[in-house]
Amino acid sequence: MLNNQPYALEIVDVRKSFFQNPVLLGVSFGLRRGEILGLLGANGAGKSTLMKIVNGVYKMDSGSIRINGQEVRIRDSADARGNGIAMVYQEFSLIPTMTVVQNLFLAREHKKMGLIDEKKCRQEALEIFEKLGIQIDPDAVVGDLSIGNQQLVEIAKAMMQDPSVLILDEPTASLTHAEIALLFDFVDRLRKSGIAIILITHHMQEIMDVCDRAVILREGKVEMDAQVKDVTIRDMVEAMVGRSVSAEKLPPAQPINYQEAPLLQVCGLSCLPKVQDVSFQVYPREVVGIAGLLGSGRTELLKTIYGLLHADGGNVQLDGTILPARRDPAWSIDHGICFVPENRRTHGIVPIHSVCRNMLLSVWKHYRKGGLLDDRKATADTTDMIEKLAVRCTGPEQLLQNLSGGNQQKVVFGKSIFTNPRVLLLDDPTVGIDVDAKNQVAAVIRGIADEGSAVVLVSSEIEYLEKVCDRVLILRDGRIAKELRSGVDDLSETAIIDAMQS
């Protein structure tokens, strides 16, 4: 595409504030046809707000949006579609109990004599799949598809609008490495067909691998707009956070003593069909990572240890004492076992409550004073935790629903810390948070372990396991397939991935 041709999408001096809080302070950049632009920024930098303005969800306070050189008004999502803009959000809009073709044509079905023309809908679905190179049965139930194929269906649904601009919001967050490769092959085909693509992601390597340009927002402004070939990951990280960020491994404050009694012991634990005869130990001051492909049983293992799922066999021991087989989460919390779930929006937060109430949700009984809640102490403690985790908010009383996804995740993490856990179970705690926040969370995890707790960390971000963990257990088909120990085995990202896929 010639550089003197107009941009497929141009954002010019866009500004936006919420309740006197400025979020976008004059953002400008353009996107050409056949170009993949990586959009990055720390949590709260304004990237989601900007894309929602482009897609008609929010209205800008000032500025303009141009399509092919012409200024357009985007008042709602229909205006965005009419101007050739489609967005695929991180949370799927698919209905899992319906078929692929039913999802594709939901609320826009072809009709014949007042009835849905299922044959025509199916034929058009096959045609769009063939055009896009997607090999999925249109009659399959969406809930039966892999997450990767659900993602492709979501993109196909957007592509049925025949957009010239496609926005992908964290499309790889829940995908395996194989599914990510398939997705990016597909995205590359779209680029070659002339589609202009914006990829929102926290994964720097994805930017380096698939994008032509990188635009980085910091505090509501464009901090970097550069060709990917001209920058390094370190350049992008420093542009995001405004300073150098360490990528070095976080060692324990003192060596782990593997001769002492384990704090947590899992013995022949089964929760069929996902968890099968799993045994391992976690020692005081140790962080043990669980690595495995999606479907390997990672989340189910943590839920069974916690008591959300009931075991079919085996047991869990804390300080050598076998825990009740039918325990529930409340029992686990009371006995020092805390679980941070992967899906914060449905299991970890109450969006209509404040940051303070969410953080202290599990420990309100500790803030009673003469039969009343000690609001002063609750506010002070929450403020300290906000600072410790660098949560971007106006204060403890701000409603959680008004925070970015990454900052919501930090609040969920803070809630777990308030329980002073002896055993901390973390299920992908860094999904959707930026690189600086990941380092802050890593330091907190290491600090909790250094105080004598045991931490079990499931993460789909292998480089994070390398950074934080003392040992990594490879889970495959519900069983421990291999163990890698820092200082004994190669605990690099490459070694962990090789062990997962071998």
Secondary structure, 3 states (H helix, E strand, C coil): CCCCCCCCEEEEEEEEEECCEEEEEEEEEEECCCCEEEEEECCCCCHHHHHHHHCCCCCCCEEEEEECCEEECCCCHHHHHHCCEEEECCCCCCCCCCEHHHHHCCCCCCEECCEECHHHHHHHHHHHHHHHCCCCCCCCEHHHCCHHHHHHHHHHHHHCCCCCEEEEECCCCCCCHHHHHHHHHHHHHHHHCCCEEEEECCCHHHHHHHCCEEEEEECCEEEEEEEHHHCCHHHHHHHHHCCCCCCCCCCCCCCCCCCCCCCEEEEEEEECCCEEEEEEEECCCCEEEEECCCCCCHHHHHHHHHCCCCCCEEEEEECCEECCCCCCHHHHHHCCEEEECCCHHHHCCCCCCEHHHHHCCCCHHHHEECCEECHHHHHHHHHHHHHHHCCCCCCCCCEHHHCCHHHHHHHHHHHHHCCCCCEEEEECCCCCCCHHHHHHHHHHHHHHHHCCCEEEEECCCHHHHHHHCCEEEEEECCEEEEEEEECCECCCHHHHHHHHHC
